[in-house]
Amino acid sequence: MRRLIVGSSILFGFACGPAAGPIAPPGDGLVTSATSQPTAISKPVTIAREGYARLDRATFNRLATRLNSSAFWVQDLDKDDTVDPDEVASLLFFPDSPKWVESGAFTPAFAAAYEKLVAAATDAVPAGADAARRNAVRGELDQAASILVKANLKGAAPNDVTFVRNMQEVARLVDELYETQTGVAKLAASVGADDESKSLFRRNRGPQCKTPRFEKDAACSAIAGVKDPPVDVYPEALQKDAAFCKTLEAHKDAKKLLTPFTAVRDSGGKLTAVGYEVAYSAQMKKVATALQKAATDMKDDKEKALVAYLKAAAKAFENNRWQPADEAWAKMNSRNSRWYVRVGPDETYWEPCSQKAGFHLSFAKINTDSLALQDKLVPVQQKMEDELAKLVGAPYTSRKVTFHLPDFIDIVLNAGDDRDGLGGTIGQSLPNWGPVANQGRGRTVVMTNLYGDPDSLIVRRKKAESFITAETARSFTDEGGAGLMGTVLHEATHNLGPAHEYTFQGKKDDEAFGGELASMLEELKAQSGAYYYLYLLLDEKVIDSLAVERTIVDNVVWSMNHISKGMYSIGKRRPYSQLAAIHVGFLMDRGALIWQPKAKAANGSDLGAFSIDFTKMRAASVELMKNVATIKAKNDKDGALTLANKYVEKGSVVPMEIITERALRFPQASFVYALDL
């Protein structure tokens, strides 16, 4: 409900890294064009060189993923097309983690692994009954490119190294807990014996395929004949009915059954809500013990706020009472801790009904670049709330807001619901429930080290140039500032106006709209704020008109990427895809965004492209924000469905097929993690 998820493609609308220099031409083996895309059955690679130059970097990493190997070629630093010891990382969250390099040289383990990669470059799936499934799995794996998130902690103080090691253990335990919630843990023993099936199951956190080209392929699964497993938070028998979520929402005990920190159990034919501390008692206690150890081992006197939160979170994992942990967490910020930790159950997107909070861990280093932006935004945050309340009108009234604006963080590792197989979260506002959320005292963060790598930036620009005209592309930048502002405003808007804890006529949003629609509307409101508040900041002289235009272009391109994923996934609304379609369609109807079917795209080859009329964008953004926020303020389900039906379903003005074709020429992003300690 409160996180900004970037679509699975490498391109995203918010370049959250530091300002980048000029972008070099594509190279280093990066797949960037339609002609070089892998298909469901990859063509054999011709081996024409010798030694460690037999595989280019993209092929090395693609095959390592297929073989479920933790070896990763980070970058060809010396541009010699040969993998060298200082260019290799060992990835986390893989079944094997041998030392690839020792004393500056490759180990025998790396030599053996390299030979397996070379052999895999020319192998084919054996003919037989399982061939179609394995070929589809290979195609699914090949449709993504691994993007490295590497934390460099070399030379860190011993206390910090100990803390990182402790958080790795927390991550391992949170993964186990989350995979029990999702039902995936029960399937691990049934995964195909081949390497590609094991890799798919590991990467996608389950057997199902997730790339747009393969998610609907009946053969594509890590386990023959199995797609999504039944989740553990609802009875398995109940989930055999495709409409079970609506059945629960209509149940006489719906308020109890659909509370976020419970699992629904069938007790003699009666549905009951069982607290997480009972449903997952043993695993939660293990996490609590690990968190308590991390708190005890943290000896830095400057980290009192962090220690207080770790202790409070440990207690919450024992008793399932999360408000004290939220209070301790809200007192942490980029000025009193060098670390960012959020651990517990928060978001609900992961499960079919979008009601139950999934366990996760976000662990990061604070990026102090956020302090300057905070100093600019804090003085206007109350005005942001007041202006939105004035725009919406009755029944909504302005309230005092004191949320943190925002902390920038550099991710060290993610676990549980935070580590997606494809794409990733670049912004988040938490908590979703309780006094801290309701009183606007939550924390907003932006993940600044995701998608800022050279590979992502190259593909990001190429995709943008396939969607927009050359004139509009003049306002597209490879620097992080434009996209960063959009992310910040999205996350800030989660704390403004009618949010999750807001009630109208006694109902919160999920009770009025149902979990799926409520989730989409909350994200729609937040992303509408990424347009609307630009003009308030412009009027307050926080940003200039150039920043406004650059952010708008980034917002539009972000929408294109999410539209390409499709509006539904196995019958469930994709919140970001649907809000993106609503934004694009709404702005098209107001003339602020124009589809020109005969115009050349900025890449000079695609026919048909979008242009932006910036003179109409302000009025359109205000109207959009008023429309969406009013729907939420009045729990207007009919209004929400009217908006969604007009722009999401077939017949929309949005050229979805063209957008999808262009987006899917490029590889999807799959984040992998490494530590340099």
Secondary structure, 3 states (H helix, E strand, C coil): CCEEEECCECCCCCCCCCCCCCCCCCCCCCCCCHHHCCCCCCCCCCCCCCHHHCCCHHHHHHHHHHCCCCEEECCCCCCCCCCCHHHEEECCCCCCCCCCEECCEECHHHHHHHHHHHHHCCCCCCCCCCHHHHHHHHHHHHCEEEEEEEEECCCCCHHHHHHHHHHHHHHHHHHHHHHHHCCHHHHHHHCCCCHHHHHHHHHHCCCECCCCCCCCCCCCECCCCCCCCCCCCCCCCHHHCCCHHHHHHCCCCHHHHCCCCEEEEEECCEEEEEEHHHHCHHHHHHHHHHHHHHHHHCCCHHHHHHHHHHHHHHHHHHHCCCHHHHHHHHCCCCCCCCEEEEEEECCCCCCCCCCCCCEEEEEEEEECCHHHHHHHHHHHHHHHHHHHHHHHCCCCCCCCCCCCCCEEEEEEEEEECCCCCCCEEEEEEECCCCHHHHCCCCEEEEECCCCCCHHHHHHHHHHHHHHEEHHHHCCCCCCHHHHHHHHHHHHHHCCCCCCCCCCECCECHHHHHCHHHHHHHHHHHHHHHHHHHHHHHHHCCCCCHHHHHHHHHHHHHHHHHHHCCCCEECCEECHHHHHHHHHHHHHHHCCCEEEEEEEEECCCCCEEEEEECHHHHHHHHHHHHHHHHHHHHCCCHHHHHHHHHHHCCCCCCCCHHHHHHHHCCCCEEEEEEEEEC
